[in-house]
Amino acid sequence: MKIVNRVLQTLEETAILEVDDHGQHIEARDTCIRRAIYPREFLLFIAARKDFEFVGWWNNWDLSASLDGEEKINRPIALLRRTEI
């Protein structure tokens, strides 16, 4: 990843898949622009909504590994609950 615009929080992300199929080498590459959303920004957005509430977030898609800021974050997941309106 590389930063495109710090103010707009945009990043250029490139994913590369290299395949060796019995000696035949294939490379698939995809580049896209994504907007980074930071935890505080996400929580403020959810707090302003009446139809969802923040339940928590966990590390590595493991609901027994809650994020507390101590460990390395890898594939985080956020859980929201839809509320009645």
Phi and psi restraints in degrees (range 20) as a CNS / XPLOR table:
assign (resid 1 and name C) (resid 2 and name N)
       (resid 2 and name CA) (resid 2 and name C) 1.0 -140.8 20.0 2
assign (resid 2 and name N) (resid 2 and name CA)
       (resid 2 and name C) (resid 3 and name N) 1.0 148.3 20.0 2
assign (resid 2 and name C) (resid 3 and name N)
       (resid 3 and name CA) (resid 3 and name C) 1.0 -72.1 20.0 2
assign (resid 3 and name N) (resid 3 and name CA)
       (resid 3 and name C) (resid 4 and name N) 1.0 132.9 20.0 2
assign (resid 3 and name C) (resid 4 and name N)
       (resid 4 and name CA) (resid 4 and name C) 1.0 -97.7 20.0 2
assign (resid 4 and name N) (resid 4 and name CA)
       (resid 4 and name C) (resid 5 and name N) 1.0 -51.7 20.0 2
assign (resid 4 and name C) (resid 5 and name N)
       (resid 5 and name CA) (resid 5 and name C) 1.0 -146.4 20.0 2
assign (resid 5 and name N) (resid 5 and name CA)
       (resid 5 and name C) (resid 6 and name N) 1.0 113.8 20.0 2
assign (resid 5 and name C) (resid 6 and name N)
       (resid 6 and name CA) (resid 6 and name C) 1.0 -66.1 20.0 2
assign (resid 6 and name N) (resid 6 and name CA)
       (resid 6 and name C) (resid 7 and name N) 1.0 -37.2 20.0 2
assign (resid 6 and name C) (resid 7 and name N)
       (resid 7 and name CA) (resid 7 and name C) 1.0 -67.7 20.0 2
assign (resid 7 and name N) (resid 7 and name CA)
       (resid 7 and name C) (resid 8 and name N) 1.0 -44.3 20.0 2
assign (resid 7 and name C) (resid 8 and name N)
       (resid 8 and name CA) (resid 8 and name C) 1.0 -83.0 20.0 2
assign (resid 8 and name N) (resid 8 and name CA)
       (resid 8 and name C) (resid 9 and name N) 1.0 -4.5 20.0 2
assign (resid 8 and name C) (resid 9 and name N)
       (resid 9 and name CA) (resid 9 and name C) 1.0 58.9 20.0 2
assign (resid 9 and name N) (resid 9 and name CA)
       (resid 9 and name C) (resid 10 and name N) 1.0 42.3 20.0 2
assign (resid 9 and name C) (resid 10 and name N)
       (resid 10 and name CA) (resid 10 and name C) 1.0 -104.3 20.0 2
assign (resid 10 and name N) (resid 10 and name CA)
       (resid 10 and name C) (resid 11 and name N) 1.0 144.3 20.0 2
assign (resid 10 and name C) (resid 11 and name N)
       (resid 11 and name CA) (resid 11 and name C) 1.0 -129.2 20.0 2
assign (resid 11 and name N) (resid 11 and name CA)
       (resid 11 and name C) (resid 12 and name N) 1.0 146.6 20.0 2
assign (resid 11 and name C) (resid 12 and name N)
       (resid 12 and name CA) (resid 12 and name C) 1.0 -97.6 20.0 2
assign (resid 12 and name N) (resid 12 and name CA)
       (resid 12 and name C) (resid 13 and name N) 1.0 124.5 20.0 2
assign (resid 12 and name C) (resid 13 and name N)
       (resid 13 and name CA) (resid 13 and name C) 1.0 -117.6 20.0 2
assign (resid 13 and name N) (resid 13 and name CA)
       (resid 13 and name C) (resid 14 and name N) 1.0 130.3 20.0 2
assign (resid 13 and name C) (resid 14 and name N)
       (resid 14 and name CA) (resid 14 and name C) 1.0 -120.6 20.0 2
assign (resid 14 and name N) (resid 14 and name CA)
       (resid 14 and name C) (resid 15 and name N) 1.0 126.5 20.0 2
assign (resid 14 and name C) (resid 15 and name N)
       (resid 15 and name CA) (resid 15 and name C) 1.0 -110.1 20.0 2
assign (resid 15 and name N) (resid 15 and name CA)
       (resid 15 and name C) (resid 16 and name N) 1.0 131.8 20.0 2
assign (resid 15 and name C) (resid 16 and name N)
       (resid 16 and name CA) (resid 16 and name C) 1.0 -123.8 20.0 2
assign (resid 16 and name N) (resid 16 and name CA)
       (resid 16 and name C) (resid 17 and name N) 1.0 128.2 20.0 2
assign (resid 16 and name C) (resid 17 and name N)
       (resid 17 and name CA) (resid 17 and name C) 1.0 -115.4 20.0 2
assign (resid 17 and name N) (resid 17 and name CA)
       (resid 17 and name C) (resid 18 and name N) 1.0 116.5 20.0 2
assign (resid 17 and name C) (resid 18 and name N)
       (resid 18 and name CA) (resid 18 and name C) 1.0 -107.1 20.0 2
assign (resid 18 and name N) (resid 18 and name CA)
       (resid 18 and name C) (resid 19 and name N) 1.0 127.7 20.0 2
assign (resid 18 and name C) (resid 19 and name N)
       (resid 19 and name CA) (resid 19 and name C) 1.0 -123.5 20.0 2
assign (resid 19 and name N) (resid 19 and name CA)
       (resid 19 and name C) (resid 20 and name N) 1.0 135.1 20.0 2
assign (resid 19 and name C) (resid 20 and name N)
       (resid 20 and name CA) (resid 20 and name C) 1.0 -115.7 20.0 2
assign (resid 20 and name N) (resid 20 and name CA)
       (resid 20 and name C) (resid 21 and name N) 1.0 103.3 20.0 2
assign (resid 20 and name C) (resid 21 and name N)
       (resid 21 and name CA) (resid 21 and name C) 1.0 -102.8 20.0 2
assign (resid 21 and name N) (resid 21 and name CA)
       (resid 21 and name C) (resid 22 and name N) 1.0 86.2 20.0 2
assign (resid 21 and name C) (resid 22 and name N)
       (resid 22 and name CA) (resid 22 and name C) 1.0 52.2 20.0 2
assign (resid 22 and name N) (resid 22 and name CA)
       (resid 22 and name C) (resid 23 and name N) 1.0 48.3 20.0 2
assign (resid 22 and name C) (resid 23 and name N)
       (resid 23 and name CA) (resid 23 and name C) 1.0 94.5 20.0 2
assign (resid 23 and name N) (resid 23 and name CA)
       (resid 23 and name C) (resid 24 and name N) 1.0 -15.7 20.0 2
assign (resid 23 and name C) (resid 24 and name N)
       (resid 24 and name CA) (resid 24 and name C) 1.0 -90.0 20.0 2
assign (resid 24 and name N) (resid 24 and name CA)
       (resid 24 and name C) (resid 25 and name N) 1.0 115.2 20.0 2
assign (resid 24 and name C) (resid 25 and name N)
       (resid 25 and name CA) (resid 25 and name C) 1.0 -93.9 20.0 2
assign (resid 25 and name N) (resid 25 and name CA)
       (resid 25 and name C) (resid 26 and name N) 1.0 128.0 20.0 2
assign (resid 25 and name C) (resid 26 and name N)
       (resid 26 and name CA) (resid 26 and name C) 1.0 -128.1 20.0 2
assign (resid 26 and name N) (resid 26 and name CA)
       (resid 26 and name C) (resid 27 and name N) 1.0 138.8 20.0 2
assign (resid 26 and name C) (resid 27 and name N)
       (resid 27 and name CA) (resid 27 and name C) 1.0 -127.1 20.0 2
assign (resid 27 and name N) (resid 27 and name CA)
       (resid 27 and name C) (resid 28 and name N) 1.0 126.1 20.0 2
assign (resid 27 and name C) (resid 28 and name N)
       (resid 28 and name CA) (resid 28 and name C) 1.0 -112.1 20.0 2
assign (resid 28 and name N) (resid 28 and name CA)
       (resid 28 and name C) (resid 29 and name N) 1.0 130.9 20.0 2
assign (resid 28 and name C) (resid 29 and name N)
       (resid 29 and name CA) (resid 29 and name C) 1.0 -131.0 20.0 2
assign (resid 29 and name N) (resid 29 and name CA)
       (resid 29 and name C) (resid 30 and name N) 1.0 136.9 20.0 2
assign (resid 29 and name C) (resid 30 and name N)
       (resid 30 and name CA) (resid 30 and name C) 1.0 -135.1 20.0 2
assign (resid 30 and name N) (resid 30 and name CA)
       (resid 30 and name C) (resid 31 and name N) 1.0 129.5 20.0 2
assign (resid 30 and name C) (resid 31 and name N)
       (resid 31 and name CA) (resid 31 and name C) 1.0 -122.6 20.0 2
assign (resid 31 and name N) (resid 31 and name CA)
       (resid 31 and name C) (resid 32 and name N) 1.0 133.7 20.0 2
assign (resid 31 and name C) (resid 32 and name N)
       (resid 32 and name CA) (resid 32 and name C) 1.0 -146.1 20.0 2
assign (resid 32 and name N) (resid 32 and name CA)
       (resid 32 and name C) (resid 33 and name N) 1.0 161.8 20.0 2
assign (resid 32 and name C) (resid 33 and name N)
       (resid 33 and name CA) (resid 33 and name C) 1.0 -101.7 20.0 2
assign (resid 33 and name N) (resid 33 and name CA)
       (resid 33 and name C) (resid 34 and name N) 1.0 128.3 20.0 2
assign (resid 33 and name C) (resid 34 and name N)
       (resid 34 and name CA) (resid 34 and name C) 1.0 -125.0 20.0 2
assign (resid 34 and name N) (resid 34 and name CA)
       (resid 34 and name C) (resid 35 and name N) 1.0 155.7 20.0 2
assign (resid 34 and name C) (resid 35 and name N)
       (resid 35 and name CA) (resid 35 and name C) 1.0 -103.4 20.0 2
assign (resid 35 and name N) (resid 35 and name CA)
       (resid 35 and name C) (resid 36 and name N) 1.0 125.8 20.0 2
assign (resid 35 and name C) (resid 36 and name N)
       (resid 36 and name CA) (resid 36 and name C) 1.0 -75.9 20.0 2
assign (resid 36 and name N) (resid 36 and name CA)
       (resid 36 and name C) (resid 37 and name N) 1.0 135.9 20.0 2
assign (resid 36 and name C) (resid 37 and name N)
       (resid 37 and name CA) (resid 37 and name C) 1.0 -119.9 20.0 2
assign (resid 37 and name N) (resid 37 and name CA)
       (resid 37 and name C) (resid 38 and name N) 1.0 121.3 20.0 2
assign (resid 37 and name C) (resid 38 and name N)
       (resid 38 and name CA) (resid 38 and name C) 1.0 -91.4 20.0 2
assign (resid 38 and name N) (resid 38 and name CA)
       (resid 38 and name C) (resid 39 and name N) 1.0 153.5 20.0 2
assign (resid 38 and name C) (resid 39 and name N)
       (resid 39 and name CA) (resid 39 and name C) 1.0 -51.7 20.0 2
assign (resid 39 and name N) (resid 39 and name CA)
       (resid 39 and name C) (resid 40 and name N) 1.0 -46.2 20.0 2
assign (resid 39 and name C) (resid 40 and name N)
       (resid 40 and name CA) (resid 40 and name C) 1.0 -63.2 20.0 2
assign (resid 40 and name N) (resid 40 and name CA)
       (resid 40 and name C) (resid 41 and name N) 1.0 -42.4 20.0 2
assign (resid 40 and name C) (resid 41 and name N)
       (resid 41 and name CA) (resid 41 and name C) 1.0 -61.4 20.0 2
assign (resid 41 and name N) (resid 41 and name CA)
       (resid 41 and name C) (resid 42 and name N) 1.0 -42.5 20.0 2
assign (resid 41 and name C) (resid 42 and name N)
       (resid 42 and name CA) (resid 42 and name C) 1.0 -63.0 20.0 2
assign (resid 42 and name N) (resid 42 and name CA)
       (resid 42 and name C) (resid 43 and name N) 1.0 -46.7 20.0 2
assign (resid 42 and name C) (resid 43 and name N)
       (resid 43 and name CA) (resid 43 and name C) 1.0 -64.3 20.0 2
assign (resid 43 and name N) (resid 43 and name CA)
       (resid 43 and name C) (resid 44 and name N) 1.0 -38.6 20.0 2
assign (resid 43 and name C) (resid 44 and name N)
       (resid 44 and name CA) (resid 44 and name C) 1.0 -65.1 20.0 2
assign (resid 44 and name N) (resid 44 and name CA)
       (resid 44 and name C) (resid 45 and name N) 1.0 -39.3 20.0 2
assign (resid 44 and name C) (resid 45 and name N)
       (resid 45 and name CA) (resid 45 and name C) 1.0 -62.4 20.0 2
assign (resid 45 and name N) (resid 45 and name CA)
       (resid 45 and name C) (resid 46 and name N) 1.0 -47.2 20.0 2
assign (resid 45 and name C) (resid 46 and name N)
       (resid 46 and name CA) (resid 46 and name C) 1.0 -66.5 20.0 2
assign (resid 46 and name N) (resid 46 and name CA)
       (resid 46 and name C) (resid 47 and name N) 1.0 -39.2 20.0 2
assign (resid 46 and name C) (resid 47 and name N)
       (resid 47 and name CA) (resid 47 and name C) 1.0 -62.3 20.0 2
assign (resid 47 and name N) (resid 47 and name CA)
       (resid 47 and name C) (resid 48 and name N) 1.0 -28.1 20.0 2
assign (resid 47 and name C) (resid 48 and name N)
       (resid 48 and name CA) (resid 48 and name C) 1.0 -81.5 20.0 2
assign (resid 48 and name N) (resid 48 and name CA)
       (resid 48 and name C) (resid 49 and name N) 1.0 -7.5 20.0 2
assign (resid 48 and name C) (resid 49 and name N)
       (resid 49 and name CA) (resid 49 and name C) 1.0 -97.9 20.0 2
assign (resid 49 and name N) (resid 49 and name CA)
       (resid 49 and name C) (resid 50 and name N) 1.0 146.6 20.0 2
assign (resid 49 and name C) (resid 50 and name N)
       (resid 50 and name CA) (resid 50 and name C) 1.0 -97.0 20.0 2
assign (resid 50 and name N) (resid 50 and name CA)
       (resid 50 and name C) (resid 51 and name N) 1.0 -15.6 20.0 2
assign (resid 50 and name C) (resid 51 and name N)
       (resid 51 and name CA) (resid 51 and name C) 1.0 -96.1 20.0 2
assign (resid 51 and name N) (resid 51 and name CA)
       (resid 51 and name C) (resid 52 and name N) 1.0 -3.8 20.0 2
assign (resid 51 and name C) (resid 52 and name N)
       (resid 52 and name CA) (resid 52 and name C) 1.0 -139.4 20.0 2
assign (resid 52 and name N) (resid 52 and name CA)
       (resid 52 and name C) (resid 53 and name N) 1.0 151.7 20.0 2
assign (resid 52 and name C) (resid 53 and name N)
       (resid 53 and name CA) (resid 53 and name C) 1.0 -130.9 20.0 2
assign (resid 53 and name N) (resid 53 and name CA)
       (resid 53 and name C) (resid 54 and name N) 1.0 146.9 20.0 2
assign (resid 53 and name C) (resid 54 and name N)
       (resid 54 and name CA) (resid 54 and name C) 1.0 -79.1 20.0 2
assign (resid 54 and name N) (resid 54 and name CA)
       (resid 54 and name C) (resid 55 and name N) 1.0 128.2 20.0 2
assign (resid 54 and name C) (resid 55 and name N)
       (resid 55 and name CA) (resid 55 and name C) 1.0 -98.2 20.0 2
assign (resid 55 and name N) (resid 55 and name CA)
       (resid 55 and name C) (resid 56 and name N) 1.0 -45.6 20.0 2
assign (resid 55 and name C) (resid 56 and name N)
       (resid 56 and name CA) (resid 56 and name C) 1.0 165.6 20.0 2
assign (resid 56 and name N) (resid 56 and name CA)
       (resid 56 and name C) (resid 57 and name N) 1.0 177.5 20.0 2
assign (resid 56 and name C) (resid 57 and name N)
       (resid 57 and name CA) (resid 57 and name C) 1.0 -138.1 20.0 2
assign (resid 57 and name N) (resid 57 and name CA)
       (resid 57 and name C) (resid 58 and name N) 1.0 152.2 20.0 2
assign (resid 57 and name C) (resid 58 and name N)
       (resid 58 and name CA) (resid 58 and name C) 1.0 -133.8 20.0 2
assign (resid 58 and name N) (resid 58 and name CA)
       (resid 58 and name C) (resid 59 and name N) 1.0 163.2 20.0 2
assign (resid 58 and name C) (resid 59 and name N)
       (resid 59 and name CA) (resid 59 and name C) 1.0 -100.3 20.0 2
assign (resid 59 and name N) (resid 59 and name CA)
       (resid 59 and name C) (resid 60 and name N) 1.0 144.6 20.0 2
assign (resid 59 and name C) (resid 60 and name N)
       (resid 60 and name CA) (resid 60 and name C) 1.0 55.8 20.0 2
assign (resid 60 and name N) (resid 60 and name CA)
       (resid 60 and name C) (resid 61 and name N) 1.0 32.8 20.0 2
assign (resid 60 and name C) (resid 61 and name N)
       (resid 61 and name CA) (resid 61 and name C) 1.0 56.3 20.0 2
assign (resid 61 and name N) (resid 61 and name CA)
       (resid 61 and name C) (resid 62 and name N) 1.0 31.7 20.0 2
assign (resid 61 and name C) (resid 62 and name N)
       (resid 62 and name CA) (resid 62 and name C) 1.0 -116.2 20.0 2
assign (resid 62 and name N) (resid 62 and name CA)
       (resid 62 and name C) (resid 63 and name N) 1.0 110.7 20.0 2
assign (resid 62 and name C) (resid 63 and name N)
       (resid 63 and name CA) (resid 63 and name C) 1.0 -70.3 20.0 2
assign (resid 63 and name N) (resid 63 and name CA)
       (resid 63 and name C) (resid 64 and name N) 1.0 -3.0 20.0 2
assign (resid 63 and name C) (resid 64 and name N)
       (resid 64 and name CA) (resid 64 and name C) 1.0 -99.2 20.0 2
assign (resid 64 and name N) (resid 64 and name CA)
       (resid 64 and name C) (resid 65 and name N) 1.0 0.4 20.0 2
assign (resid 64 and name C) (resid 65 and name N)
       (resid 65 and name CA) (resid 65 and name C) 1.0 -117.4 20.0 2
assign (resid 65 and name N) (resid 65 and name CA)
       (resid 65 and name C) (resid 66 and name N) 1.0 76.2 20.0 2
assign (resid 65 and name C) (resid 66 and name N)
       (resid 66 and name CA) (resid 66 and name C) 1.0 -69.4 20.0 2
assign (resid 66 and name N) (resid 66 and name CA)
       (resid 66 and name C) (resid 67 and name N) 1.0 148.8 20.0 2
assign (resid 66 and name C) (resid 67 and name N)
       (resid 67 and name CA) (resid 67 and name C) 1.0 -82.5 20.0 2
assign (resid 67 and name N) (resid 67 and name CA)
       (resid 67 and name C) (resid 68 and name N) 1.0 125.2 20.0 2
assign (resid 67 and name C) (resid 68 and name N)
       (resid 68 and name CA) (resid 68 and name C) 1.0 -124.4 20.0 2
assign (resid 68 and name N) (resid 68 and name CA)
       (resid 68 and name C) (resid 69 and name N) 1.0 4.7 20.0 2
assign (resid 68 and name C) (resid 69 and name N)
       (resid 69 and name CA) (resid 69 and name C) 1.0 88.9 20.0 2
assign (resid 69 and name N) (resid 69 and name CA)
       (resid 69 and name C) (resid 70 and name N) 1.0 -1.6 20.0 2
assign (resid 69 and name C) (resid 70 and name N)
       (resid 70 and name CA) (resid 70 and name C) 1.0 -89.6 20.0 2
assign (resid 70 and name N) (resid 70 and name CA)
       (resid 70 and name C) (resid 71 and name N) 1.0 -40.1 20.0 2
assign (resid 70 and name C) (resid 71 and name N)
       (resid 71 and name CA) (resid 71 and name C) 1.0 -95.7 20.0 2
assign (resid 71 and name N) (resid 71 and name CA)
       (resid 71 and name C) (resid 72 and name N) 1.0 166.9 20.0 2
assign (resid 71 and name C) (resid 72 and name N)
       (resid 72 and name CA) (resid 72 and name C) 1.0 -66.9 20.0 2
assign (resid 72 and name N) (resid 72 and name CA)
       (resid 72 and name C) (resid 73 and name N) 1.0 133.3 20.0 2
assign (resid 72 and name C) (resid 73 and name N)
       (resid 73 and name CA) (resid 73 and name C) 1.0 -87.1 20.0 2
assign (resid 73 and name N) (resid 73 and name CA)
       (resid 73 and name C) (resid 74 and name N) 1.0 126.9 20.0 2
assign (resid 73 and name C) (resid 74 and name N)
       (resid 74 and name CA) (resid 74 and name C) 1.0 -140.0 20.0 2
assign (resid 74 and name N) (resid 74 and name CA)
       (resid 74 and name C) (resid 75 and name N) 1.0 115.6 20.0 2
assign (resid 74 and name C) (resid 75 and name N)
       (resid 75 and name CA) (resid 75 and name C) 1.0 53.9 20.0 2
assign (resid 75 and name N) (resid 75 and name CA)
       (resid 75 and name C) (resid 76 and name N) 1.0 60.7 20.0 2
assign (resid 75 and name C) (resid 76 and name N)
       (resid 76 and name CA) (resid 76 and name C) 1.0 -70.9 20.0 2
assign (resid 76 and name N) (resid 76 and name CA)
       (resid 76 and name C) (resid 77 and name N) 1.0 155.2 20.0 2
assign (resid 76 and name C) (resid 77 and name N)
       (resid 77 and name CA) (resid 77 and name C) 1.0 -131.8 20.0 2
assign (resid 77 and name N) (resid 77 and name CA)
       (resid 77 and name C) (resid 78 and name N) 1.0 136.7 20.0 2
assign (resid 77 and name C) (resid 78 and name N)
       (resid 78 and name CA) (resid 78 and name C) 1.0 -109.6 20.0 2
assign (resid 78 and name N) (resid 78 and name CA)
       (resid 78 and name C) (resid 79 and name N) 1.0 139.7 20.0 2
assign (resid 78 and name C) (resid 79 and name N)
       (resid 79 and name CA) (resid 79 and name C) 1.0 -114.9 20.0 2
assign (resid 79 and name N) (resid 79 and name CA)
       (resid 79 and name C) (resid 80 and name N) 1.0 126.4 20.0 2
assign (resid 79 and name C) (resid 80 and name N)
       (resid 80 and name CA) (resid 80 and name C) 1.0 -116.4 20.0 2
assign (resid 80 and name N) (resid 80 and name CA)
       (resid 80 and name C) (resid 81 and name N) 1.0 151.6 20.0 2
assign (resid 80 and name C) (resid 81 and name N)
       (resid 81 and name CA) (resid 81 and name C) 1.0 -117.3 20.0 2
assign (resid 81 and name N) (resid 81 and name CA)
       (resid 81 and name C) (resid 82 and name N) 1.0 130.9 20.0 2
assign (resid 81 and name C) (resid 82 and name N)
       (resid 82 and name CA) (resid 82 and name C) 1.0 -77.3 20.0 2
assign (resid 82 and name N) (resid 82 and name CA)
       (resid 82 and name C) (resid 83 and name N) 1.0 130.1 20.0 2
assign (resid 82 and name C) (resid 83 and name N)
       (resid 83 and name CA) (resid 83 and name C) 1.0 -102.0 20.0 2
assign (resid 83 and name N) (resid 83 and name CA)
       (resid 83 and name C) (resid 84 and name N) 1.0 161.2 20.0 2
assign (resid 83 and name C) (resid 84 and name N)
       (resid 84 and name CA) (resid 84 and name C) 1.0 -75.8 20.0 2
assign (resid 84 and name N) (resid 84 and name CA)
       (resid 84 and name C) (resid 85 and name N) 1.0 140.8 20.0 2
